[in-house]
Amino acid sequence: MSISNPDPIAAPAKPQYPVPSHILRGLAQTLPRPPAGAPDSAWREVVQGGLDKLEALDPRDAIEAMLAIQVIALSAGALDASRLAFEAGATGAEARRQRASAASLGRVAIGTMRLLVQQRLQPAVPARDWGGAAEALAAAWQQEPPRPAEPVRGAKAAEAEPEEVVRWIDEIDDDEMNEEIERLRRVEAGEPPLPARPGPRRIYKYKPDDYALRWVPDERAKRKYPGWENMTKAERREFFNYTYTGPVAPLEMLTPASRAAAAAGEK
């Protein structure tokens, strides 16, 4: 995809657009935030890098400025997601999610770049004089209630996010289960913990009626029975006090040895 300047004969070049300060503030807030305690020079470098990218995209009107800032923000998000995917403490599930996020952000950035190119091809138009519309609209806006407003009649107010949520073990996937097992192993071994997931802390439990909570081991299984390799089926059943009353396969399906045992009356 080419993003070179359009042919000046096909579309007259638009005049340079002075990007307003509030749009530049929005650009700065989309950039990757330096770590806590970083010197002022680090903040300036990040902001200057964003301004350099905006200069390279060279927006010529408000729509182009909006699209250009979206391209910069999406690219920054894709880079940050890629960084998180390759962090030393990231699990396999987290790495896959972050790589998928990076790929998705990259595709959206490419689509936004195409829109920017299409907008650049539009012919220049005279500036519209809005008069005092901005002042009147801003004054009316200030009189509106802040958002979020009170819930409408019959609606329930949004509940605060809980600190903990219960996740049933039989409803999670293998990746999440393996991640929890690794987290517990690190805690028990005194190793550095896994990065915390965003949102409430997850508590993994079995459902109250889960078989894992109702299962009781058979005490007879703990007994030692030397020579079990040479036990017959009848001896094993007698040892474990087990009686089989289910369906029996036809004799034709048995091996010759089993047929002979059945003919001799062995169970």
N, C-alpha and C positions, 0 to 999 in steps of 0.2 A: 504494500500500500504506500503510495507516494503522498507526502504531506507538504510538497513544495508549494510555493506561492502560486496562485492561479494566474492564468494568462492575463496581463493587464489590458489586452485588447478585448477579450471576451467579457471581463468584468472589471470596471474601473477600481483602482486600489482605494480602499477605505482610508480615511485619515487616521492618524494615531489616536488611540483611545486613552485618556488619562484615567487610570484605574482608581476609583474612589478609595478613601482610607478604610471604610468599613468593609469593603470587599477584601482588601489586603489583610485586615485583621482576621477575617474568616479563613483566608489562606493559611495564615500562621497557625491557627488553631487545628488545622488538619495535618500538620507536620509531626513527625515522631518527636515526642517530648524527651528532652535530655534527662538523664537520671538526677535524682535529688542530690543537691550539693555540687552540681556541675558549675564551673565558672561562667561568668557572663559571656565570655568569648565563645563558649560552646553553643549557647543559645543564639548568638548572633550568626554563627556559622550555619546553623540549621535554617534560620530564617533567610539568610542570604542565598543559600542553596535553592530554597523555594522561589525566591524572587528571580534568580537566574533562569530557572525552568520556565517561569511565567514570561520572562523576556524572550526566551527562545520560541515559545508558542505564539508570542506577539498578538494578543487579542486586540481586535479593532472595534469592538462594541461590547455592550453589557452581556449579551448572550455568549459571545466568544469568551469573555472573561469567566463566566460561570462554567462553561465547558472546560476551559483550560485548567481552572482550579480543581474541577472534578478529576481530570486526568492526573494531576499531580497528587491529589489525595489518594486515588485508587492505586497509583504506583507505589506510594509510601506504605499503604496497607498491605500490598502484595509482598513487598520486601520484608515488612515486619513479620508477616505470617511465615514466610520462608525462614526467617531467623529463628522463630519459635520452634519450627519443625525440626531444626538441627541442634537445638540445645541439648546439652549433655543429659539433663534430667528428664527429658521428654520421653513418654512411653510410646510404644508403637501406635496405639490408637490416637494419641494426641498428635503425633507426627503426621499420620495420614489425614487427620482433620485439618491441620494447618496447611499441608500441601494442597489439599482440595480448595481451601479458602484462597490461597495464593493464586491458583489457576483460575478460579472464578473471578477474582478481582482483576486479574490480567485480561481476561476476555471482556469484562465490562469496560476496562480502560481503552481497549482497542476499539470497541463500539463507540465510545465517547469521542475518541480521536476522529473517527469517521464523521460523526456529527459536526465536529469542529471544522473539518475540511469543507463539508457541505455549507456550513454557515459562512465560511470565508468566501465561497463562490457567489454568495448573494451580492447584488449590486449595492453600492452605497446609497443611502437615502438621507435627505436633509434632517437635521436634528429637530425634534418636536419640542415646542415650548409648552411646558406643563403649567406655567404660571405659578400660582400659589397653591396648587393641588397638594403638594407634599406636606406643606405646613398644616393645611386643613385636615388632611387624612391622619397625620400624626397626632393632632390634637384629639380627633375622634377616637383614635385607637387607644389613647391613654385612658379614656373614659370606660373602655370595655373591661369586664372582669378578667382577672388573670387566669391563665390556663395551668393545670386542668381545672375546668369549672366544676361546680357541684353536680353530682349525678342526676340525670333526668328522673322524672317521676316514675317510680316502679323499678328503677335500676338499682343495683347494689354497688356500694362504693368499693373501689379496688382495695383488696386486702394487702397488708404489708407482707413482703417476702419473708417466709419463715427462716429461722436460723438453721434448721435441720429438716431434712426430708427422708422418709423411709423408702428404700428401694428393695422390692421383693427379689430374692435371689433367683427364683425360677422365671423371672420376667426380664432379666438383663442378658445381654449378649456375652459371648466369650471374651471379647476384648475388654469390656468393663469388668468382668469377673477377674480376669488375669491382672488387670491394673490394681484391683483391690487386694488381691493376694500379694502382689509385689509391694504394695504400700505397707501391709501388715508385716511382711518379711523384713522390710527396711526398719520399721519401728522396733521390731524385736531384736534385730541385729545391731541397732544403734547407728545405722547408716544415715546419710542425708535423706530427708523425706522427698517424696515426689512433689512436683509443683502443684499447688492447690488449684482445684477446679474453680471456675467462676460460679457464683451463685451459692445457694445454701449447702451446708455440709451434708454429705450423703451417708446414711446409716443403712447398712445391708443386713436384712433379717429374713428368716424363713417365715412363711405364712403360718398362722396359728394351727391350721389343720394339715400342715405339710407332713409328708411321711417321714422326713428326716427327723422331726421332733417326736413322732410316735414310735419309731423303730426301736426295738429293744433287742440287743444281741442275745443269742441263745447260749446259755451257760454251758450246755453240753459241748458246744464247739470249742471251748477252752480246754477240754480234757485231752490228754495225750493218749494216743492209741497207736503204739508201735506195731509195725507190721501191717499198716493199712494198705501197703502196696499189694499184699497178697490176699486181702479180704475179698470175699465174694460179695455180690450185691446183697444177698440175704443177710450176711454177717454185718454189713454196713447199716442196713436198715434196722437190725436188732440193736446194734450199738447206739444208734441215734434215736431209737424208738420211733422210727418213721414208718408209716403205713401208706402205701399208694393205692388209691381207690379210683383213679382216673381211667380214661380209655386205654385199651391195650392195642398195640399195632398187630395186624395179621401176622401169623407165623411165617408167611411167605416172604415178608419183608426183613426177617431176622437173618443173622448169619448162621451158618451151620452149627457153630458152637452154642449159640443162643437157642436154636431150635432144639438141640439135644438137651439143654438144661431145662427148657420148658416141658419137654416130653417126660423128663425125670421128675417133674413136679417142683423144681426149684423156682422160687419167686424172685 
